[in-house]
Amino acid sequence: MYPAKTIYNISCPNVLSLHTTDEVTASKLNINGGDPDLYATMLRVVVPVEAGDYIRAGGWARVTNDLGYNVGVGWHFWMYDADNGLGASGEWAQISPLCGENVTPDMHHMPLWIKATYRVPDTWPAGHRAVVVLRSSGHSTAAKVGDQITVDKPYGYLEAERIREGA
């Protein structure tokens, strides 16, 4: 779980690398009756990191609600180890606070903006890369089995900077 009330004061931040994508990987977001663990990967980038580095990520995606009822949409950044032998089947870490909003039928289109900074744990294996992922989920008590909202391609962008504190 993302550590609550995390405050970073980074003296002389040095950006070591920048990684970006506009490839939105999801096309639909399944709507469920309240299970918060049914996520869709919206965008992702691979970032080479070392223990103690910071990842500063920002991005957005867009969804469209054509269902005729309110849909709660949650979105957040997650990270996993690209080189642990398990990939996305391995352990995931939430690296941002949760964001959420209702997309109403009148609103129709909703951008999912997010920005966060996360410190790579001291236990991070040397030489391993992090996969930074913008994930989203949809919820409604009005949902019927098979209900989905559209993830609008090509509307989306994700960037992640690898940062190290300077001397």
N, C-alpha and C positions, 0 to 999 in steps of 0.2 A: 504494500500500500504506500502511496505517496506520503512522505513525511509532512505533517501539518505544520504550518507557520514556519516554513523554511526560508531563511534569509541568508543570502550570499553577499558578502562585501569583497569584491575581487579587485585587488590593487593591480593596476597596470595590466589589464587583460590583453593577451596576445592571441589573435585569431590565427590558428595554425592551418586550418583548412575550412572550406565551404563546400557543402554538398546540397544539390537542389534537384527537384523533379517537378514536372507538371503532369506526370502520368497517373491519372486517377484510376485505381485498380478495381474499385467496386462499381457496379452499375445499378444495383438495387439494395435497399436496406430493408430487411425483414422487420415487420412490426410484430411485437409479442405482447402478451398480457402482463408483463412486468418483470421478466427475467433479465437482470442487468448484465448478465454474463454472455449475452449473444451479440458479439461485436462483428463489425465488418471492417476490413482494412481499406481505408480510403486512399492513402498515399504512404510511401515508405522510402527511406534513403539509408544507405550503408555508410557508416562513419568509422574510420580507424581511430581508436582511442587508447589511452593508457589510464591506469588507475590515477585518480586525482584530477584528471581533466574535467572540464565543464562542457556540457552540450547545451547550446542555446538554440532552441528550435522555434520556428514560427511558420504558420501556414494557414490554409483554409481549404474548404471544399464546399459544395453547395448541394442542397437537396430540394426536391419538389414534391409537394403533397397534393395528390389528385384524388385522395380517398373520401373527401367530404366530411371528415371528422378530425379533431385535433390529434396530433401525434407529438409526443414528447421525444425529443432527440437529445441524446447525450454524446459528447465527444471529448477526447483527451489524448495525450501522448503516452505511448508505451515504448519499451525498448526490450530487445532480447539479444543474446549473444549469437552472432552469425557463425562462429567458428567452434561451437561447443559440441559438434557432432549431432545435435538434435535440431538445430535451426529453430523455426517457428513452433516446433513441437516441444521445445524446452521451456524453461522458466521465463516468464515475462515480468518486467518491473514497470509499474505505473510511474511516469516521470513528470507528470503535470497534475495540477488540480483538475477536478471534474468540471466540465462546462455542460450546460443544458438549457433548453428553451423549447417551448411548444411552437410547432409550425402549424398554423391554423389554415383552414381552407381559404380564408380571405388573404392571408399572407402569401400562400402558395409557394414562393421560392424563399429559401433561407440559407444564408451563408453561415458557415461554421468556422469562425475565426478563433485562433488560439496562438499563444506565445508562452514559452516557459524556459527556464534554465534548470539544469540538473547536474549535480556533481557525480562523476563516475566513482563507484565505490573503490575503496583501497584494496579490496579483494578481487578486483577485475583481473582476469588472466592476461599476462603479457602476450602481445601479438594478436589478440582477439579484436574483432570489429563489432561495433554495436549497430543494430538495425533500429532506427528511429521510425515509429509508426504512428500515424494519425488514425485512430480507430473511432468508430461511431456505433451507436445502437439506437433503436426506435422502440417506443412503448406506447400503448394505449389500452385502456379498459374496453374500448369499442372494437378492438382488433378481432378479425376473424382469421382462421387458419389460412395462410397463403397471402395475406395482405402485405404489400410492400409500398415504399415510396421510392422515387427515382433519385439516384445519385447522378447529378448532372455532369456528364463528360462533355467537354474537356475543362470544366470550371474547377480549378483547384491548383494548389501550389504548396510545396513544402521545401523549407530550407533548414539545414542544421549546420551550425558552426561548431568546430572543435576549438575550445579556448583553453589556454593555460595561464595561470597567474604569473605575471612577470616579476622580476626582481626590483 
